[in-house]
């Protein structure tokens, strides 16, 4: 089945209470979707971000930094989009970019 990446971009600052609530709701959503065989992997990115540009310049990104990434399994882009519509982080101002993933170098067996 095709794999899609959900790339998360927060659009506003959250209070400590909102951060905790969002984290709990996202965790529950992720675990339920993993149990259903839809979520393959979830990664959360640290705030310490650098952008290394093609010309060698290293800067702090100007646009909202990516907050995380989820790899999901879905029939097609439409199904992945429907799955992303239920992502609870959206209620806290997180945009979700949905991208098809093609694997060039598969992970090694562990």
C-alpha positions as CSV (number, residue, x, y, z in Angstrom):
1,X,0.0,0.0,0.0
2,X,1.3,3.5,-0.7
3,X,3.0,5.5,2.0
4,X,2.4,9.2,2.7
5,X,4.1,11.7,4.9
6,X,2.1,14.1,7.1
7,X,4.3,17.2,7.7
8,X,3.2,19.3,10.6
9,X,3.6,23.1,10.7
10,X,2.2,25.0,13.7
11,X,0.7,28.4,12.9
12,X,0.4,29.8,16.4
13,X,1.9,29.7,19.9
14,X,0.2,27.5,22.4
15,X,-0.1,27.9,26.2
16,X,1.5,25.2,28.3
17,X,-2.0,23.7,29.0
18,X,-2.8,23.7,25.2
19,X,0.6,22.0,24.5
20,X,-0.1,19.2,27.0
21,X,-3.7,18.7,25.8
22,X,-2.6,18.6,22.1
23,X,0.2,16.2,22.9
24,X,-2.3,13.8,24.7
25,X,-4.8,14.0,21.9
26,X,-2.2,13.5,19.2
27,X,-0.8,10.5,21.1
28,X,-4.2,8.9,21.4
29,X,-4.9,9.5,17.7
30,X,-1.5,8.1,16.6
31,X,-1.8,5.0,18.8
32,X,-5.4,4.3,17.5
33,X,-4.3,4.7,13.9
34,X,-1.2,2.5,14.4
35,X,-3.5,-0.2,15.9
36,X,-5.6,0.1,12.7
37,X,-2.5,-0.3,10.6
38,X,-2.6,3.2,9.2
39,X,0.3,4.9,11.1
40,X,3.7,3.5,10.4
41,X,5.9,6.0,12.3
42,X,5.7,9.2,14.2
43,X,8.5,11.7,14.7
44,X,8.5,15.0,16.6
45,X,11.2,17.5,15.8
46,X,13.2,19.6,18.3
47,X,13.0,23.4,18.1
48,X,16.7,23.7,17.5
49,X,16.6,24.1,13.7
50,X,19.1,25.1,11.1
51,X,18.5,25.5,7.4
52,X,21.6,24.7,5.2
53,X,21.0,26.4,1.9
54,X,22.3,25.1,-1.4
55,X,24.9,28.0,-1.5
56,X,26.3,26.8,1.9
57,X,24.6,29.5,4.0
58,X,23.3,28.2,7.3
59,X,20.3,30.1,8.8
60,X,17.3,29.8,11.0
61,X,14.2,29.1,8.8
62,X,12.0,32.1,8.4
63,X,8.8,30.2,7.7
64,X,7.2,28.1,10.5
65,X,9.5,25.2,11.2
66,X,8.3,21.7,10.8
67,X,7.1,20.3,14.1
68,X,7.0,16.7,13.1
69,X,6.2,14.0,10.6
70,X,4.0,10.9,10.5
71,X,4.3,8.2,7.9
72,X,1.0,6.6,7.1
73,X,-0.3,3.9,4.8
74,X,-3.3,4.7,2.7
75,X,-4.9,3.6,-0.6
76,X,-4.2,6.9,-2.3
77,X,-3.8,10.7,-1.8
78,X,-7.5,11.1,-1.3
79,X,-7.6,8.5,1.5
80,X,-4.5,10.0,3.1
81,X,-6.2,13.4,3.0
82,X,-9.3,12.1,4.7
83,X,-7.1,10.6,7.4
84,X,-5.2,13.9,7.9
85,X,-8.5,15.7,8.3
86,X,-9.0,13.9,11.6
87,X,-5.6,14.8,13.0
88,X,-6.3,16.5,16.3
89,X,-3.4,19.0,16.1
90,X,-5.4,20.9,13.5
91,X,-7.7,22.1,16.2
92,X,-4.6,23.8,17.8
93,X,-3.6,25.6,14.6
94,X,-1.3,22.9,13.1
95,X,-1.3,22.8,9.3
96,X,-0.8,19.3,7.7
97,X,1.0,18.9,4.4
98,X,0.3,15.5,2.8
99,X,3.1,14.1,0.5
100,X,3.5,10.8,-1.2
101,X,6.7,9.0,-0.2
102,X,8.9,7.0,-2.5
103,X,11.6,5.0,-0.8
104,X,15.1,5.2,-2.4
105,X,17.1,3.5,0.3
106,X,15.0,1.1,2.5
107,X,15.8,0.9,6.2
108,X,18.2,-1.9,7.3
109,X,16.8,-4.8,9.1
110,X,17.4,-4.5,12.9
